[in-house]
Amino acid sequence: MTTMRRPLTPILLLTFCILQVGFAQTYFPASNHWEEKKPDEMGVNVVKLAEAIQFAKDIESTEAKNLKLAHYQSAFGREPFGYPIGPMKDRGESTGLIIYKGYIIGKWGDPSRVDLTFSVAKSILSTTAGLAVDAGLIQSEKDLVYPYMAPIIPYMPHQLLQNKSDHLMQEDVFDLFEGAHNRKITWEHLLRQTSDWEGSLWGKPDWADRPQGNAKDWLTRDRNEPGTVYKYNDTRVNVLALALLNVWRKPLPVVLKERLMDKIGASPTWRWTGYENSFVIIDGQIMQSVSGGSHWGGGLFISAYDQARFGYLTLRNGQWNGEQVISHDWINKSKTPTSVQPNYGFMNYFLNTDKKEIPAAPESAFFHLGAGTNMVYVDQENELVIVARWIKNNEKASLVAKVLEALPR
C-alpha cells in the first residue's frame, strides 16, 4: 500500500530552498585547516583591507617582548606581592587574522605561534562555568557559591616532613567562602567581577591586586555588598577557577579540551596552566587550579588560529557545525551588560554599549580582551571576527574601523 504525497506549494518550496542555501553558506573550518578566500571574491575592498593590515603591523606594542621584563616595567610589577608565580613566554610580533563569513580573508604575523593571551583566558574560564550550568553541575549562575564548595585541600609536599603536633593551631584545609561577607557571593557576582570577595589565594591578597587609595586603608577598607561595585581583580578570578575545579572535580583544561576545543577543531598546541603553588588534592588526585589570566604568569598559551576558533564559536552563538557546544542561552547571558559596569558582560566579554568602546562598530559587537593587547573582536551583524595580538590598546578601535571600511556596503 502506497501513500500519496502532496506536492510542495510554491511558498513551501521557496522556503525550503532558502533554508538549504542558508545552511550551505555557513562554513565551519575543519581541524588543521581553515579555508582562505581572496578578499575580492567576498566583495571586500582589497586596497582598504591591505591598509588595515598594514595599520595593524604599524601599531605593534612597544612593550618588551620579554614578558617578565615587561611585567616588572609595568605597574603590575610594582604591586604588593606583584612577582610572577607562573610560567611566562617571550611574545611574538604583531599577529592577526580577519575572518569574514567564516573564511580567512586577511592575516599578518605568525598566526600559528603559541603565545600567552592574558585575560582572553577569562572568556575561556567563564565558558567552563557555562558548560557546568549546561551540564547541570551548577543549577543557576544566580546560586550562592558556598553550598557547592567542599573544604579545599592544598597540595604542599614541602610539609610532608613536618610534625603535625608543631602546628596544632593551623588548619590543614581552607574554606574558599568563609565568613558572612563571602557567603553572600553568587556565581554571577564572580562572573561579572562584582563579588568583592575578600581573602588571599595562592599568596595573592585581594587588596594587593590593582590597589587603590591610601595604602594604610587597604586592609581596613569598607566591604561592598556583592553585586554593587565592579572591580577588575585577578585574585577573585582565580577564586572562580578554583570553585569551578571543585564543581567539575577534574582539571579545567581537561574539561575545556573534551567539551569545547576538540569539538571546534582546535590544534593540540594550546596549554592552560596555573601557578607553581596552585595545586590541590581532589578525589585523591593532584590537580592544578588554573589562572584566569597572566597577571602573575601562567594562564592560556594559544595560537591566533585557536583564538579565532573560539571567537567564531561565540559569533555562531555557541553552535559549531550542527552541534550546540555551549548553549545559546549562556552566550546571551555572557553578552548582557553588568548593571554597575555596562560595557562588561560575563568575564571577559567586553561590550560595545552605546558604541563607546568602538564607535564605528555595531552596538551588538563584543570582544574578548586581554593585555598585550590581545583582542578577539566578534561582530555578528557583519559576520566578522578579528584576532589582533600585540597591538597598542588605544588603537584597537581604529583597527576595527579600518577593517569595517573594507567590507561591502
FENCOR-V797241 format. One record per backbone hydrogen bond with DSSP energy under -1.0 kcal/mol. NH is the residue of the N-H (numbers start at 1). CO is the residue of the C=O. If there is no record, write none. Layout:
{{NH CO} {NH CO}}
//
This chain:
{{13 9} {14 10} {15 11} {16 12} {17 13} {18 14} {19 15} {20 16} {21 17} {22 18} {23 19} {24 20} {25 21} {33 30} {37 104} {41 38} {42 39} {43 40} {44 39} {45 406} {49 45} {50 46} {51 47} {52 48} {53 49} {54 50} {55 51} {56 52} {57 53} {58 54} {59 55} {60 57} {61 390} {67 65} {70 66} {71 67} {72 68} {73 69} {74 71} {77 71} {78 75} {79 76} {82 79} {85 296} {86 296} {91 65} {95 389} {96 108} {97 387} {98 106} {99 385} {100 103} {101 383} {103 100} {104 35} {105 98} {106 98} {108 96} {113 110} {115 302} {117 300} {120 117} {121 118} {122 119} {124 120} {125 121} {126 122} {127 123} {128 124} {129 125} {130 126} {131 127} {132 128} {133 129} {134 130} {135 131} {136 133} {137 132} {138 132} {143 140} {145 185} {148 145} {149 146} {152 174} {155 279} {159 156} {160 157} {162 159} {166 163} {167 164} {170 167} {174 152} {178 175} {183 179} {184 181} {185 182} {187 143} {188 141} {190 186} {191 187} {192 188} {194 189} {201 204} {204 201} {206 199} {208 205} {209 206} {217 214} {218 215} {227 194} {228 225} {231 193} {237 233} {238 234} {239 235} {240 236} {241 237} {242 238} {243 239} {244 240} {245 241} {246 242} {247 243} {248 244} {249 245} {255 251} {256 252} {257 253} {258 254} {259 255} {260 256} {261 256} {262 257} {264 260} {266 261} {271 301} {273 299} {276 85} {278 275} {280 287} {281 153} {282 285} {285 282} {287 280} {289 278} {291 273} {297 294} {298 87} {299 273} {301 271} {302 115} {304 111} {305 111} {307 303} {308 304} {309 305} {310 306} {311 307} {312 308} {313 309} {314 310} {315 311} {316 312} {317 314} {318 313} {319 316} {320 323} {323 320} {325 318} {325 323} {326 318} {331 327} {332 328} {333 329} {334 330} {335 331} {336 333} {338 341} {338 344} {341 338} {344 341} {345 349} {346 334} {347 191} {349 346} {350 367} {351 343} {352 365} {355 352} {356 353} {361 358} {365 362} {366 378} {367 350} {368 376} {370 374} {374 370} {375 388} {376 368} {377 386} {378 366} {379 384} {384 379} {385 99} {386 377} {387 97} {388 375} {389 95} {390 373} {391 373} {392 59} {395 392} {396 393} {399 395} {400 396} {401 397} {402 398} {403 399} {404 400} {405 401} {406 403}}
//
